[in-house]
Structure formats: structure tokens, C-alpha cells
Amino acid sequence: MDPQQTNEKLIADELSRLSSKEREEAYEDVHGVSDNVKETSELIEYSIDQMNHYLKLLSDRYAYNLAESLSKDYVTDRRLRLKFLRATMFDPKEAASRMAGYFRHKLDLFGWGKLVKHITFEDLGEDSMEAISHGMMQQVLPCRDTQGRAVFCGSQRLFLDQVDRFKDPVKTLTKAFWYVLTSVADDEETQKKGFVFVSYAVDSNHPSDATRRKALQSCAILGRSLPARTTAVHFCSDSQEAAALWRVMIMSSPTYTRVRIRTHCGSHNEIKYRLMSFGIPINDFPFLERGDVKKTNHLKWIERRKRKEEYLKTHTLPKNAVDIPSRVDVILGRGTPFNSHPGNKRLHEIVADHYDEYDRETRVGKTKLAEGIVATVHAYGGKFMKLEDECGMWIEVTSLDSRNKVAHSFRRKREFSVKGSKAVQGATGEDCGRDNKRLREC
């Protein structure tokens, strides 16, 4: 049996041990059709109370107790506890165990001096910062999948090719993994909906050795303790060598994650279409044919993280600020990344449906129509968002700015309509000229 078949058998065997309800939940998570936990104040209060109870019963609480002695406010913060509850679908016992593991790993990686501190990019050290900047760990896509989940993409080629450049590659890459995952877990929508991980190994023929396998295994084990929920994992490759390396991750993952793993073997284009069937936005896919990796969006994400961390030294974040807009949000800005955002496309469709009506209206009528479209966007859960340079996050704009965005969309629609009409007229006139010339020649 080849490595790909072995991996599929491992996952199938794990699925066969689950109840029909658990198998259905795993299937819905992988395909992005699962429902989120309906959070109520009663559920949150009860779960936090139960989580506190289970924390007291844990035997391995040295790091947790040390953190509590350093800053009880940090350890008992409701927002931190809620992260772990959301990561475990409000299982208080599992949330307590995960939180204890979180502080244990944090102590091992960063020392007691940073145990009750929010880890920033500068806290990582030069090697881990370099690993993140090179995109060796996950890249965070600028757009969510169809279920609203954050998407991480990791290049196995980058990982395998550059591990040897670090003195302590296992610790270096584990710290980098910690930072990327916990950074995105700050976002409330990601806490509620989880994230999807795509490991891409097409045109990656570098052999794996003990160091590389150990680094991958360390990251897999760490993932069990971080306040972030993995809803689906996609391993993508065109080689048996990469499939063999995946087995390290599969075997190191808990049952919950293992049954949500899918493996894909094929060409670059074949894999893209398979991922698209799972709701993953391939327009933002950072991987190109022949194993090349685009880092434009990744470097922008790092820069925004740095601005956010600098901003938080002296300010609190604006209300409703988010790291990644939702798929139904309308984002303000110019260029292809903005026009291709799903929320902007939906707005353009609404504008197209009302274009003739808008064109006939008076100035007052145009304003009312624009206000009505803003209300429509809000009704289906969308917001009008703008990237705030100072804090590096997306914030909701005013009603006036929202209305102006709609009006601008109508003006752009008119410009394209006029250009298209002129192009048609020009082509028609040119054809007529050719026809008249032929007649004269005859």
C-alpha cells in the first residue's frame, strides 16, 4: 500500500470508530456546512463556571498555577476563557485541559517572563520572525472560506528547504506556529467558526528527515493546546514522499482533528479545483505552479500585525474592529483585491439590479435608494468596512461613508456602461465603413 492509501486508511479507520452523529459532524465541518454553537449568556456563564471547576481538578497545573501567581487577572480573564470554550465547542472539561496545556507550552517556549504577556512579533526572536517572514509556517488568506472560516496555507516546499538554516529548528518553527495561530484566534468570528488548514506540497521533492518530522510533530502537538479550533485540514501533493510526511501529522493529531483531514493528490490545477469544492477561496491561493509561493498578502498581514501590536501599547482597539472581514462585508478601497471580495461582488449585483431606477431618480431619490441598499446589506449581516492604517485592522465606517460607497458603485456602473456603449458604436461604425468601401470598389 502506498503512502497516500495508507493515510486514507488511517482516516477511514478513525471515522469507523465514531458514532453516526460524530461522523456527520466531521463531514459537515470538512465541507463547511456545519452550524455554530448558539451562544447565550446562560451557556457562557455555566460553561465558565464548569471550566473553573475542572481546572481545580487537573493534576498537571504547575504552569497554570505559576501564571496565576504572576497575574490572576490575566489568567482568569473571561475573554481568554471564552476562547478556549469556543475552541472546544463549549466542552468545559476539554477547555480546562487545553488551557493548562497552553500555559505549559507557553512556559517551555517563551519562559516565565512572558507567561502572562500577549506574545507579539518582537517576542519571537530573530529566527522565528525570519521563519514567519519567509512564509515557512502558515500564510493567512485575506478572505474567509464560504463558511466564514479563516484559512491558513502552508508550503511544504518552503518548510523542507529552509529548516536547516536555524540553530534550533524545532523550537524556532513551533514558536512561529504559535504566533500565527494565536494571532488569528484573537478574531471573534474565527473563534466561533474555527479555521481551515491547507498544507501544499506540489513540486516539493525535498526528502524529510528526523528534524523535519520532529518539527511537524511538535506543531501538531502544540495545536491541541492553543485556543483555536481546526475544522478541516487538507494535505495536497503530487508525490508519495510528501504523503509519507503527512502521516506524521495525522498520527500526531487527536481524533477530533484526524477525522477532519482530507488528502488530495494531483496536479496544481486539479488540487485547486478540489479545494474550491470545499469552499476554499482559490483566487487568494498563494501557491503557483512549479512550487513558487506568492507572499504579497502574507507580508501585508505581518505589517498589519505589527501596527496592531504597536497601537495596543497606548490604545484600545476600536469597537467591532476585525482582522479579516466576513464574506458578506463590503470593503472600501480600490483595485482588484477589493472588487473581487465576495461582499463587494454581491453589492455590485444589487447595484446592477437597481441601476435603471437609480439613473432616473432625482438627487433626493438617489440618496434614498442608496440608503435603502445600505440597509439591505445590513439586513443580510454585512457591514461596510475600511482598513484603518493606524491599528492595522478593519473597522466599520459611518452611515455617510456607506452611502457614498453605494453611490460610487452606481457611478462606476454608469462609466462602464458608457464605455461599453462607445465601444459597440465604434465597432459598428468601423464595420459600416468597411462595407461602404467594398461597395465603392465594386
N, C-alpha and C positions, 0 to 999 in steps of 0.2 A: 504494500500500500504506500503511495507516495505521500509527501508531507501534507499536501492540500487535502487529500482524502482522510488522512489521519486527523487533521484539525476538524473537519466536518463531522467525523465520527465522534470526537470528544464532545462537541457541542450537542450533537443529536442524543448521545447517551445522557448528558446532563438534562436535556429537555424531557427525556422519557421518565425521569425521576420526579418531575413536577406534577402537581395536580392540574386538571384541565383549566382551572381558573388562573393558576400561575403561568401556564403556557400561553394562555390568551393574553394576559397582561404583558408578557415578554414580547409577543408578536406585535401587539399594539404599540409598544414603546419603539421597537425597531422601525416600524412603518410610520411612526409619527401620527397615530390616530388615537392615542390614549387620552383619557381625561385627567385633569389635575385634581389634587385633593381640594375640596371646598373648605377653605379656611374660615372658621368662625372664632369669635372671641372666646367662646366656651371651649372649643377644641384646643386653642392655643394655651389657655390657662391650665387646662387639665394636663396637656402634654408636657408643659414646662414643669409642673408640679411632680409628675411621674418621673421625668428625666432627673430632677434633683434627687428623688428617692433612689433611683438606680445608680446614680453617681456615688452615693454613700456606700453602696454595697460592693463596688468594684474593689478587687484586690490590688490591681496594678494602677495605683493612683499617685505614685511618687511625683511625677512631673506635674500632674494636675494640682496636687497639694502645694508644691513649690510655687506654681503660678499664682495660686490663690493667696499665698502668704506675701507675694510681691505686690499684687494688686487684685483685691477681691472685686472691685468694681469692674475691671476688665474681664475677669473670668465669669462673673455672674451676669454680665450684660445680656439683656433679653434678646437683643438683635443677634448676638453671637449664638445663643442657644437656639434661636429660631432657624438659623442657617443649618444647624445640624439636624434639627427636626425635619426641615424641608428636604434635606439630603437623604433622609431615611424614610420618606413618605409618612412622617409623624409616628414612627416607632420609637417610643421613649427609651426603651432598653438599648436598642441599637444606636440611638443618638448619643446616649451616655457613653457607651463603649467607644464610639468613634471620636467623641470629644477627648476622652482620656488618651487615646492613641494620637490624636492631633498634637497635644502638648508634649507627649513623649517624643514624637518625631521632631517637633519644633526645637526641643531642647537638644537633641542629637545634632541637628543640622546647623543651628544658629547660636547655641549656647544660652545660658540663663540670662545674660544681659538683654536679649531680645525676646525672651519668653512671653512677656506681656506687652509687646510692641507690635504694631501692624508692620509687617515686613514690606519695605519699599525696594525699589530697583537698586538704590545705593547700598542697601544692606547685604546684597548678594555676594559681593566680592567680584574682582575683575573677571575671573574665569567664567562664572555663571552669567554675568552680564554679557560677556562675549558670546556664550552659547545661545542666549536668547536673541541677541542682535543678529546672529548668523541664521536664525530660524531653525536651529537644531532641534528644539523642542516644538511645541505646537504653535502654529500661527492661528490667530483668531480671525475668522472671516468677518467682514464688516456687515454682513447681512445674516439674519437668522434663517433657519430652515422653515418649511411650510407649517410646522407645528409651533414655531416661535422659539425654538431652542437655539442656544449658542452652538457654533460649530468650530471645532478645533481640527486643524490639519497638520500632520507631522510627516516630514520627509525622511524616510529610512535611509536614503542615499546620503543626505547631509549628515545624519546621525552616525552612520557607519564610517564615512570617510574622514570625519573630523574628531572622533573620540580621542585619538592618540595625542592630540595637541595639548591635553590637560594633564597636570600632575596627578590629580585625584579625580578621574573622570566620573566615577560612580557618584561621589558626593556633589561634584560640580553640576552634573545633569539632574540629579534629584532635587537640588535647590532651585534650579531653573524651572523644573516641572512644578514644584511647589508654588513658585511665584506666579506663573502663568495661570494655573488652575484657581488659586485663591483670589487672584485679581478679578477674574471674570465672575467668580462666585459672589463678589460684592454686589452684583446687579440682582435686584429683587426678582425680575422676570426669569432670570437664569436659575435662581434658587428654586423657584416654583416649578419650572418646566424641565430643568436639567440641561445636559449638553450632549452633543454627539461628537465622537472622535473618529477621524479618518486617518489611518496610517497608510501612506502611499509609498510603494516600493517598486514601481515600474522602472525598468532600466537601472536597477540597483543590484550590481553583481559583486559588491564587496563582501568578502567572507566574514562571518560573525565568529567571534572568539569568546573566551570566558569573560573578559572585561565587558564586552558589549552586552552579553547576555545578563551579566550581573547588574549592569546599569538599568536595563529594561525591567528586570525583575524588581529592583529597588523602587522604581517609579510605580510599578503595578501595585506593590505592597503599600506604598505611601498613599496611593489613590483611595484606599479603603478608609483612611483616617481624615481625609480632607472634607470640608463642608460643601461638597459638590456632588451631584447625582449624575452618574453615567446612565443615559437611557439607551444608547446604542453605540456600538463600536464596529467600524468597517475596516478590515485589513485588505488592502488592494495590491496585487502584484502580478508580474508575468513570469516569475521564476520560482523554482522549487526551493532555492536557498532561502529566499525571504519567507516562504511559507513555513520552513523549518524553524526560523527565528520567531515566528508568531507564536509557536507552541509554548515558548517561554512565558509570553504574556497571558495566553489562555490558561495555562496551568497555574499561574500566579494569581489569577483573578478569583474572587469569590463567586459563588453560584449565581448570585443576582446579576453580576456583570457578564459572566461566562455565557449565559443563555441569551444574552443580548448582543453577542458577537456574530458578525457575518463576514465571510471571506469571499473575495472576488478575484478570479484570475483571468487575465485577458490583456488586450492592448489598451493603450491610453484612452482612445475614444470609446472602446467597449465599456471600460470601467466608469467613465464619466456618465454614460447613459444609464448604467446600472445605479449609480449613486443618485442620479436625478429621479429615478423611480422611487427612491426612498425619501424624496423631498429635500434633498441637499442642493443648495444654490450653486450650480456649476459655473455660472457666469463669474463668480468671485473665486473660482478654483485657482490656487496659487501654483499648481503644477503644470508644466508644459511637457510636450513630447521630448524624448531623449533624456528625461530626468531633470531638466532645468527647473528652477524654482523662482517664482516672482516674489519679491519681498517688499514691494511698494506699500501695500496695505499694512503689512506687518510692521514696517518701520514707522508708519504713521501711528499705529496703535501704541508702540513703545513711546513715541513722543507725547502722545496724549496722556499716557500713564504718568510720565514724568511731570507734566504740567499739573495733573490732578494731585499728585503727591506733594508738589511744591505749594499748591494752592491750599491744601488741607493743613499746612503748617500754621497758617494765620486766619483761615476762614472755615466756615461750614459750607457744605455743598448746597447749591440752590435746590429748592423744593422740586421734586419729581425729576431730578437730573438722572440720566441713564447713560450707560456705557455704549449700548448697542440699541438703536431704535427698533421698534417692532415692525413686522411686515406690513401692518396697516397704517403706520405713521407716514406722514408726508414730511420729507426732509427738505429744508431750504438750502439752495446752493445751485451752482451752475456746473454743467459738464455731464458726461456720460454716467459716472457713478451715481449722480443724483437722479437723472432721468430714468435710469434703469432700475431704481429702487421699486419694489413691488407696490408700496403705498403711493408713490408718485405715478406709477403706471395706472393705478386704479383711479386716481384723481383725473388723469388725462382722459380716461374713458368717460367719466362723469361730465367733464368739460365738453367733450365731443358731442355727447347726447344733448347738451343744453346750448350748443354753440349758436344755432339759428335763432333761438329765443333771446339769447344774450345780445346778439347782433342787432336785433330790432328794438331793444329796450332803450329807454331814456337813461340819463346818468343815474337818477334815483333808482330806477328799475334794475339797472346793472348792479348797483350796490346791494339791493335786497336779494337779488339772485345769488350773488357771491356769498352773502351771509347765510343763505339757505344751504349752499353747498358745504360751507364750513360746518354747519350744524349736521349735515348728512355724514361727513367724515367722523365727527364726534360720536354720532349715533352708533356707528359700527365699531367703535373703540379706538379710532385713530386720533392722533394728535399732530399738530404742526410743530416740528422740531428744528432747532438750529444748533450747530456745533458752536459752543462757547469756547473761544480760544484760551481764555484765562484759566479755566478749570479743566479744559480738555474733555468736557462731557456734553451730551446733547440735552438741551433744555427746551421746554415748551415756550413758544413765542406768544405774544399778545393776540387778542382777537383782531386788532387792526392789521398786524403783520400777516395773520392767517388769511384775512380777507384780501389783502394785497397780493398774496401768493396765488390765490384763485384768479384774481383779475389779471395777473401777469400770465397765467396759463391760458386765459382766453385771448390775450393779445398775441401770444406766441402761436396759438392755433390760427389766428387770422393771418399772421405773417406767412406761415407755411401754406395756408390756403391760397393767398395771393401769389406767392412764388410758384406754387403748383399750377395755378391758372395761367400765369405768364409763360411757364414752360410749355404748357399744352398749346397755347396760342402761337408761340414761337415755332414749335414743331409743325403745327398745321400750316402756318404761313410759308414756312420753308418748303414743305411738300407741294403746296399750291404753286410756288414759284417754279419748282422743277417741272410740274405738269404743264404750266404755260409755256415754258421754254421748249419742251418736247413738241407742243402743238405748233409753235412758230417754225421749228426746224422741219416739221412735216410739210 
